[in-house]
Amino acid sequence: MKIGVIGGGNMAAAIIDGMLLQGSCQADELLISVNSEASLNNWRAKGVQQVQIGASAAFADADIWLLALKPQMMQTVLQEYQPFFYADKLVISVAAGLSTASLAYFLTQRDDATLKIIRTMPNTPSLVGEGVIAAYCAAAVTAAERTRFAAMFKACGRVDFVAEETMLDAVTALSGSGVAYVYLFAEALIEGAIALGYDQATARQHAIQTLKGATQMMAQSSLPIAQLRANVTSKKGTTEQALSVFEREDLKAIVAMAMQAAYERAKELAVELSPHRSS
């Protein structure tokens, strides 16, 4: 099995490093195309010898193409690879906003619903093996190819398949953008702690540990999350006072509005990145 990787950035590194670590592929099965000498040397230092700058005919022999490019670069870069693409290849994309229809067009310069394309929406914690990787499989993708994909990505975190491609817009609003929501809340905790007398370093450590501990309790407990919250909320206590402020300002409604904004933007991006967009 030969895997051709187009784009050797952070997400590609997370996926490939995980695959090598768990033994789901070997370094000599990889062919990686990068855009700089520094990236080339970095991959070779990891034991991957088939690394090059730009496209080459060697990609014609790859069974799987992993597309790890920025969405705005995809159409231009894939034009260089079109002579080496054949319809029997399994194509996996980690580019946000690009539909399977757009990817098919970029690969073949025509609308082709028969290609074997898996579109994924990984989030950045995939870089530390704690990501959410949601995936949509085009109709031509076989059960064996789905299994192969899951094996490739399991080192990055939780892998889930969605039945409808449009569901990836909702995934973007939760797990994709949601990482930043957590970071913003952590910033607020740190700033609030500093205002109460904490030093910066300790505030950061305590905020991170609090979020980590709460997350682990949610993951390990069978209780509803609302019950876990109630368990630490004593009548007329400090937590109740704090939560009453969130309720007064309608925190849940604010989060819902933010997620809706992310969802709508995800749909807009799909249109903007489409090869058939109107000028």
C-alpha positions in Angstrom: 0.0 0.0 0.0 1.5 3.3 -1.1 0.2 6.6 0.5 0.8 9.8 -1.3 0.6 12.9 0.9 0.1 16.3 -0.8 1.0 18.9 1.7 3.3 18.2 4.7 2.1 20.7 7.3 1.0 20.2 10.9 -2.2 18.2 10.3 -0.4 15.9 7.9 2.4 15.4 10.4 -0.1 14.5 13.2 -1.8 11.9 11.0 1.4 10.4 9.6 3.3 10.4 12.9 0.3 8.6 14.5 0.2 6.0 11.7 4.0 5.4 12.0 3.7 5.1 15.7 0.9 2.6 15.7 2.3 0.6 12.8 -0.6 1.2 10.4 1.9 2.1 7.7 5.7 2.0 7.3 7.9 4.9 6.3 8.8 3.3 3.0 5.1 3.2 2.1 4.9 7.0 2.1 5.4 9.5 -0.6 5.2 13.1 0.6 5.1 16.3 -1.5 6.1 19.5 0.4 6.7 23.1 -0.6 10.0 23.9 1.1 13.5 22.5 1.7 13.0 22.8 5.5 9.9 20.6 5.4 11.6 18.1 3.2 14.5 17.8 5.6 12.1 17.5 8.6 10.3 14.5 7.0 13.6 12.8 6.1 14.7 13.2 9.6 11.7 11.1 10.6 12.8 8.3 8.3 10.6 9.1 5.3 12.9 9.1 2.3 10.4 9.5 -0.5 9.9 13.3 0.0 9.9 15.8 -2.7 9.1 19.4 -3.5 6.1 19.6 -5.9 4.4 17.0 -8.0 5.9 14.0 -9.7 4.9 10.9 -11.7 5.5 8.8 -8.6 2.1 9.8 -7.3 0.5 7.7 -10.1 1.6 4.7 -8.1 0.0 5.8 -4.8 -3.1 3.8 -3.8 -4.3 6.6 -1.4 -3.9 10.3 -1.8 -4.1 12.3 1.4 -4.8 16.0 0.6 -3.5 18.2 3.4 -3.5 21.5 1.7 -5.1 24.8 2.7 -8.6 25.0 1.0 -7.7 28.1 -1.0 -4.6 26.3 -2.5 -6.3 23.1 -3.4 -7.5 23.9 -6.9 -4.2 25.4 -8.1 -2.0 22.7 -6.6 -4.1 19.8 -7.7 -3.8 21.0 -11.3 -0.2 19.8 -11.2 -1.2 16.3 -10.0 -4.1 15.7 -12.5 -1.8 13.8 -15.0 -1.1 11.3 -12.2 -4.6 10.8 -10.9 -6.6 7.7 -11.7 -10.2 7.0 -10.6 -9.4 3.9 -8.6 -7.4 5.8 -6.0 -8.9 6.5 -2.5 -8.7 10.3 -1.9 -8.8 11.6 1.7 -9.1 15.3 2.3 -8.6 17.2 5.5 -9.3 20.6 4.0 -12.1 22.5 5.6 -15.0 23.7 3.5 -14.3 21.8 0.3 -17.1 19.4 -0.7 -16.5 16.0 -2.3 -18.0 17.5 -5.5 -15.5 20.3 -5.5 -12.6 17.9 -4.8 -13.7 15.6 -7.7 -13.8 18.6 -10.0 -10.3 19.8 -9.0 -8.9 16.3 -9.5 -10.5 15.6 -12.9 -11.8 19.0 -14.3 -15.2 17.5 -14.6 -18.2 16.6 -12.3 -17.6 13.0 -11.3 -19.7 11.4 -8.6 -18.0 8.0 -9.0 -14.7 8.9 -7.3 -13.7 7.4 -4.0 -13.4 10.5 -1.8 -13.5 10.7 2.0 -13.9 14.2 3.3 -12.8 14.8 6.9 -13.2 17.5 9.5 -10.4 17.0 12.1 -9.9 19.5 14.8 -6.5 20.8 16.1 -6.4 18.5 19.2 -5.7 15.8 16.6 -2.1 17.1 16.9 -1.9 15.6 20.4 -4.0 12.5 19.7 -7.2 13.9 21.4 -9.1 15.1 18.3 -12.5 14.6 16.8 -12.3 13.4 13.2 -15.6 13.4 11.5 -15.8 11.9 8.0 -18.2 11.7 5.1 -17.6 9.0 2.5 -18.7 9.4 -1.1 -20.9 6.6 -2.4 -18.1 4.8 -4.2 -16.0 4.3 -1.0 -16.1 0.6 0.1 -16.5 -0.8 3.6 -12.9 -2.0 3.5 -11.8 1.6 2.6 -13.8 3.0 5.5 -12.1 0.6 7.8 -8.7 1.5 6.4 -9.4 5.2 6.9 -10.4 4.7 10.5 -7.2 2.7 11.2 -5.2 5.5 9.7 -6.8 8.3 11.8 -7.4 6.5 15.1 -4.1 7.7 16.5 -5.4 11.3 16.1 -8.5 10.8 18.3 -12.1 9.8 18.0 -13.2 8.9 14.4 -16.9 9.1 13.5 -18.7 8.9 10.1 -21.6 11.1 9.1 -24.3 9.9 6.7 -24.9 13.3 5.1 -22.1 15.6 3.9 -23.9 18.7 5.0 -23.6 17.4 8.6 -19.9 18.4 8.5 -21.0 22.0 8.7 -22.6 21.3 12.1 -19.4 19.4 13.1 -17.4 22.4 12.2 -19.6 24.6 14.5 -19.0 22.1 17.4 -15.7 20.3 17.4 -14.0 22.3 14.7 -14.5 25.8 16.0 -15.4 24.6 19.5 -11.8 24.2 20.5 -11.5 28.0 20.3 -14.6 28.5 22.4 -12.8 26.5 25.2 -9.7 28.6 24.8 -11.7 31.8 25.1 -13.4 30.5 28.3 -9.9 29.5 29.6 -8.7 33.1 28.9 -11.7 34.5 30.8 -10.9 32.2 33.8 -7.3 33.3 33.8 -8.1 37.0 33.5 -10.7 36.7 36.2 -8.3 34.9 38.5 -5.6 37.6 38.0 -8.2 40.2 38.9 -8.7 38.3 42.2 -5.0 38.3 43.0 -3.5 35.3 41.2 -0.2 35.6 39.4 -0.3 34.8 35.6 1.5 31.5 35.8 -0.5 30.0 38.6 -3.8 31.3 37.1 -3.0 29.5 33.8 -2.1 26.3 35.6 -5.2 26.2 37.7 -7.5 27.1 34.8 -6.1 24.4 32.6 -6.2 21.8 35.4 -9.8 22.7 36.2 -10.9 22.3 32.6 -8.9 19.1 32.3 -10.4 17.6 35.5 -13.9 18.6 34.6 -13.5 17.1 31.1 -12.3 13.8 32.5 -15.1 13.7 35.0 -17.6 14.2 32.1 -15.9 11.5 30.1 -15.7 9.0 32.9 -19.1 9.5 34.6 -22.4 8.0 33.4 -24.3 10.9 35.0 -25.8 13.7 32.8 -23.6 16.7 32.6 -26.4 18.8 34.2 -26.3 16.5 37.2 -22.5 16.8 37.5 -23.0 20.6 37.6 -25.7 20.3 40.2 -23.4 18.1 42.4 -21.0 21.0 42.8 -23.7 23.7 43.3 -24.7 24.0 46.9 -27.7 26.0 47.9 -26.7 29.7 48.6 -23.1 28.7 47.9 -20.4 30.3 45.8 -20.9 28.2 42.7 -24.7 29.0 42.7 -23.8 32.7 42.9 -21.4 32.4 39.9 -23.8 30.3 37.8 -26.6 32.8 38.5 -24.6 35.4 36.6 -24.2 33.1 33.6 -27.9 32.4 33.7 -28.8 36.1 33.9 -26.6 36.9 30.9 -28.0 33.8 29.1 -24.7 32.0 28.5 -26.4 29.1 26.7 -28.1 31.4 24.2 -24.8 33.2 23.5 -23.1 29.9 22.8 -26.0 28.8 20.6 -25.7 32.1 18.6 -22.0 31.6 18.2 -22.4 28.1 16.9 -25.1 29.2 14.5 -22.7 31.9 13.2 -20.0 29.3 12.7 -22.5 26.9 11.0 -23.6 29.6 8.5 -20.1 30.6 7.7 -19.2 26.9 7.0 -22.0 26.8 4.4 -20.8 30.1 2.9 -17.2 28.8 2.6 -18.4 25.7 0.7 -20.0 28.0 -1.9 -17.0 30.4 -2.0 -14.6 27.5 -2.6 -16.8 25.7 -5.2 -15.5 25.6 -8.8 -19.0 26.4 -9.9 -19.5 29.5 -7.8 -21.1 32.4 -9.7 -18.8 35.4 -10.2 
